[in-house]
Amino acid sequence: MGTNLMRAAVVVSAICWAAGVAQGGDPSWDAQPYSVPIPTHISSINQVPVEASKDMTLSHDVACTIAVSGLASDAVLTSSGRTLTTAYKLTGNLSNPDGAWVASATFIGRTYPVGTGPNSTITLSVQATPPSNQAPGAGTYTAKITLTASWP
């Protein structure tokens, strides 16, 4: 109980897809899929949450919408059945960027209108919080979400 355990970097992958047809070109994510490694190790009970962000470029001719999808269980940072409390933020050239952290289960299913292009920088941030009652298990924790850009 309370033993400090170090782990490899915590990683969340955002697999970004573009869909839809419109008058201009289809929206597309540049250099995808994206990965958001968290460089700070979690090493103790009640450690402050660790965070990381990744800027992603969305190319689009007209306004579009980003939808977050995936299984709620896949959005939680997990390693060998152990989990970390996981929250996300999506910010950037959005009509309704997140101002506060959004719990992983709530993040799935959200939509974000994006202004006109031709290129928009969208920032995906992830936050990991260790358990408050036991030392987190060592390992690399991963999660997976899908961000789909489409015309409204």
KOLMINU-733391 format. One record per residue (C-alpha): residue in three letters; x, y, z. Coordinates in pm, 1 decimal. Each point is the difference from the previous one (the first is absolute). Layout:
// KOLMINU-733391
NODE	residu	east	north	up
NODE	ala	X	Y	Z
...
This chain:
// KOLMINU-733391
NODE	residu	east	north	up
NODE	met	0.0	0.0	0.0
NODE	gly	143.0	337.9	-101.0
NODE	thr	289.3	-153.8	-189.8
NODE	asn	139.6	225.4	-270.3
NODE	leu	-12.2	-168.5	-338.6
NODE	met	142.2	157.9	-314.1
NODE	arg	-138.8	-73.0	-341.2
NODE	ala	72.1	67.7	-362.7
NODE	ala	-170.3	296.4	-162.8
NODE	val	-377.8	5.2	5.8
NODE	val	-132.3	18.8	-355.7
NODE	val	-339.0	80.9	-147.9
NODE	ser	-57.4	-42.3	-371.1
NODE	ala	-242.9	215.8	-190.7
NODE	ile	-84.8	-164.8	-326.7
NODE	cys	-132.9	272.2	-222.7
NODE	trp	-217.9	-64.5	-301.2
NODE	ala	-166.1	229.4	-248.4
NODE	ala	-338.0	-69.4	-155.0
NODE	gly	-264.8	173.2	-206.6
NODE	val	-36.7	168.1	-334.6
NODE	ala	-51.1	372.3	-61.7
NODE	gln	55.5	266.7	-259.1
NODE	gly	369.4	33.1	81.3
NODE	gly	239.6	-277.1	86.9
NODE	asp	-71.1	-247.1	275.6
NODE	pro	137.9	95.2	342.7
NODE	ser	319.7	-186.3	81.6
NODE	trp	237.8	-35.6	293.9
NODE	asp	363.9	62.4	-88.1
NODE	ala	263.1	-252.7	118.0
NODE	gln	-245.9	-234.4	173.5
NODE	pro	-38.4	-216.8	202.6
NODE	tyr	104.3	213.2	296.5
NODE	ser	145.5	-112.1	328.6
NODE	val	9.1	204.7	321.6
NODE	pro	278.5	-131.8	225.6
NODE	ile	0.5	119.4	360.1
NODE	pro	367.2	41.7	93.7
NODE	thr	-50.1	26.7	378.4
NODE	his	-1.8	-330.1	189.8
NODE	ile	-260.2	-68.4	263.1
NODE	ser	184.5	-129.3	302.7
NODE	ser	-216.9	23.8	311.7
NODE	ile	-342.8	1.8	160.3
NODE	asn	-179.0	335.1	-25.7
NODE	gln	254.9	141.8	-244.5
NODE	val	-126.6	307.7	-178.8
NODE	pro	-145.7	-83.3	-342.8
NODE	val	240.1	-11.5	-294.1
NODE	glu	-88.1	157.9	-333.7
NODE	ala	110.7	20.9	-361.1
NODE	ser	-131.4	160.0	-320.5
NODE	lys	37.2	-48.8	-373.7
NODE	asp	-69.5	259.8	-269.7
NODE	met	-170.9	-152.8	-302.7
NODE	thr	-60.3	169.2	-335.5
NODE	leu	-337.8	-34.9	-168.9
NODE	ser	-10.2	107.9	-365.9
NODE	his	-345.8	105.1	-121.5
NODE	asp	-158.3	243.1	-246.0
NODE	val	-320.0	78.8	190.9
NODE	ala	-133.2	-32.0	353.6
NODE	cys	-16.1	-358.0	126.0
NODE	thr	-63.1	-197.0	319.1
NODE	ile	226.6	-224.2	206.0
NODE	ala	-169.3	-293.1	174.5
NODE	val	168.2	-200.8	277.6
NODE	ser	-77.2	-371.0	-10.4
NODE	gly	115.2	-334.9	130.0
NODE	leu	-85.5	-226.9	287.8
NODE	ala	-12.8	171.5	338.4
NODE	ser	225.2	-275.3	137.9
NODE	asp	260.4	63.5	-274.3
NODE	ala	20.8	368.6	97.2
NODE	val	130.4	-89.6	348.9
NODE	leu	378.2	-30.4	41.8
NODE	thr	54.8	-369.6	74.3
NODE	ser	290.9	-239.8	53.6
NODE	ser	-53.6	-371.4	69.7
NODE	gly	-347.0	65.4	142.0
NODE	arg	114.9	289.9	220.3
NODE	thr	-143.3	344.0	-74.3
NODE	leu	73.8	366.4	58.1
NODE	thr	-273.1	260.8	21.9
NODE	thr	7.0	155.1	-346.7
NODE	ala	-127.8	335.9	-123.8
NODE	tyr	29.1	186.5	-329.4
NODE	lys	-24.2	350.2	-146.1
NODE	leu	-40.4	101.8	-363.2
NODE	thr	93.5	361.3	-74.3
NODE	gly	109.2	213.8	-292.9
NODE	asn	-200.3	139.5	-292.8
NODE	leu	-329.4	-133.0	140.0
NODE	ser	-332.8	171.8	64.6
NODE	asn	-27.4	-176.0	337.0
NODE	pro	350.1	-90.3	127.3
NODE	asp	20.9	-174.8	336.9
NODE	gly	84.7	239.1	280.8
NODE	ala	28.9	-272.9	263.0
NODE	trp	102.6	-364.2	2.0
NODE	val	-270.1	-238.6	-125.6
NODE	ala	-24.9	-350.6	150.2
NODE	ser	82.4	-273.1	-251.4
NODE	ala	-353.7	-147.9	2.8
NODE	thr	-150.6	344.7	-65.7
NODE	phe	257.9	90.3	-266.1
NODE	ile	-117.3	-286.3	-224.3
NODE	gly	-294.3	125.5	-205.8
NODE	arg	84.6	371.0	16.4
NODE	thr	-2.6	210.4	-317.3
NODE	tyr	192.7	316.5	-77.0
NODE	pro	-84.2	242.4	-285.1
NODE	val	313.7	124.8	-177.5
NODE	gly	22.2	337.1	-173.9
NODE	thr	106.9	42.8	-360.5
NODE	gly	343.9	-112.1	-116.8
NODE	pro	209.6	-48.3	-188.4
NODE	asn	193.7	-135.5	301.0
NODE	ser	-106.7	-18.7	363.4
NODE	thr	221.6	-91.0	290.8
NODE	ile	-189.8	-223.5	241.5
NODE	thr	164.4	-92.1	331.7
NODE	leu	-79.1	-330.2	171.9
NODE	ser	102.6	-6.4	366.6
NODE	val	-9.2	-300.0	232.5
NODE	gln	21.8	-13.0	379.1
NODE	ala	80.3	-309.9	208.8
NODE	thr	-69.2	-21.8	373.8
NODE	pro	127.5	-290.9	211.5
NODE	pro	-218.4	-185.0	250.8
NODE	ser	-32.9	166.3	340.1
NODE	asn	5.0	-324.7	197.9
NODE	gln	291.3	-200.1	-145.5
NODE	ala	319.8	41.6	-195.1
NODE	pro	-61.6	-28.2	-374.6
NODE	gly	137.0	-310.0	-168.8
NODE	ala	308.2	36.0	-216.1
NODE	gly	-50.2	-12.0	-375.3
NODE	thr	-89.4	197.5	-307.3
NODE	tyr	-359.0	120.0	15.5
NODE	thr	-183.0	53.7	-329.4
NODE	ala	-338.8	120.5	-118.4
NODE	lys	-155.4	42.8	-342.3
NODE	ile	-255.6	248.3	-130.5
NODE	thr	-108.8	93.3	-352.2
NODE	leu	-45.1	357.9	-119.4
NODE	thr	-202.4	16.5	-321.7
NODE	ala	-20.9	320.0	-204.6
NODE	ser	-304.8	32.0	-224.4
NODE	trp	-222.8	258.6	-161.4
NODE	pro	-305.8	95.7	205.7
